[in-house]
C-alpha cells in the first residue's frame, strides 16, 4: 500500500486535514475548531483522521494554526521577527503520535516601536507559502495583508517577515453585528443593498472618525429608511475603510499590497485599498497555506 503523509490547518473555527500521496492531495477531512475542542484536541484529531488510519499510520503529520496555542493541543513557541522560513520551521514542536512523526508549526511574534507585542498563528504559514508560490515576493520589500477575524498587515523583506500589525476588524464587526444595537439582527437577503451600504461606509471612512460614524448604522434605519442589509454593508465598509486609513499613516511608501485569504473578503479589501489609491493583487489563501506546509503539487481531491 502506498505510504501517505498528512498536512493540516487547525484554526479556532475549523480543522482541515489533507492526505498527500506521491506528491498529490488525494483526500480531505474536516473537523471541529480548536476553539470548540480545547484540551480534547487529541481525541478530536484522532476521530477526524480515523478513516485514514485504517490504511496504516501516516509517515508524517504537519499542523499549523491555533493547534499550537496555549489552550490548543501542544503549545508551540513563537519565533521572533525578523524570521525567514528556516527560522520558523526550526521552531516547530515535534513529537511521536502513535508511531507517526507529528510537527506543530510555530507562530511568530514581534514588537512595535513602543515595545507593544504582537503575535500570529497560522497566517505565517500562508505568508511563507506565498513566497514559495511566487518567488518574486522573496526578493525586495512587500506588504502582505491577510484579511480575517484578526487582520495581519505584514512587512516582508528579502524573504523574511520583518514585522506585522494586527487589526481586529473582523472581530469588531462580528461584535457590532451580533451583540450591539447598531447591527441589525438579520440574515443577508439583498446583496445589492449590502454592497451599497459598503460603498457608503467606505466613503464615510474617508473623511470621518470611526466613533463619530458608527451610530449612523442605526439612525439611518430609523430615520432614512435604510434596510438591515444596507446597515450590515455600511458597518463593514466603515470599519475596513477606517482600518486602512489608520494603518496607512504608518505604512510609508508602498507600490501595492498582496492580499491573501477568502476571495470575497479580499475583494472587499481590494475595493477599499483602491479607494485610497493603493493597488493590490490577490492570492488564494488555501493554496498559500498548503504551500507553507510544504505542498506544491496539484489538488486532486
HELIX and SHEET records of a PDB file:
HELIX    1   1 UNK A   34  UNK A   37  1                                   4    
HELIX    2   2 UNK A   38  UNK A   40  5                                   3    
HELIX    3   3 UNK A   41  UNK A   53  1                                  13    
HELIX    4   4 UNK A   66  UNK A   68  5                                   3    
HELIX    5   5 UNK A   85  UNK A   90  1                                   6    
HELIX    6   6 UNK A  123  UNK A  133  1                                  11    
HELIX    7   7 UNK A  135  UNK A  138  5                                   4    
HELIX    8   8 UNK A  169  UNK A  179  1                                  11    
HELIX    9   9 UNK A  191  UNK A  205  1                                  15    
HELIX   10  10 UNK A  210  UNK A  214  1                                   5    
HELIX   11  11 UNK A  216  UNK A  223  1                                   8    
HELIX   12  12 UNK A  228  UNK A  251  1                                  24    
HELIX   13  13 UNK A  263  UNK A  275  1                                  13    
HELIX   14  14 UNK A  285  UNK A  292  1                                   8    
SHEET    1   A 6 UNK A  24  UNK A  32  0                                        
SHEET    2   A 6 UNK A  14  UNK A  21 -1                                        
SHEET    3   A 6 UNK A   5  UNK A  10 -1                                        
SHEET    4   A 6 UNK A  60  UNK A  64  1                                        
SHEET    5   A 6 UNK A 100  UNK A 104  1                                        
SHEET    6   A 6 UNK A  93  UNK A  97 -1                                        
SHEET    1   B 3 UNK A  78  UNK A  80  0                                        
SHEET    2   B 3 UNK A 107  UNK A 111  1                                        
SHEET    3   B 3 UNK A 117  UNK A 120 -1                                        
SHEET    1   C 5 UNK A 160  UNK A 167  0                                        
SHEET    2   C 5 UNK A 151  UNK A 157 -1                                        
SHEET    3   C 5 UNK A 141  UNK A 146 -1                                        
SHEET    4   C 5 UNK A 257  UNK A 261  1                                        
SHEET    5   C 5 UNK A 280  UNK A 284  1                                        
END                                                                             
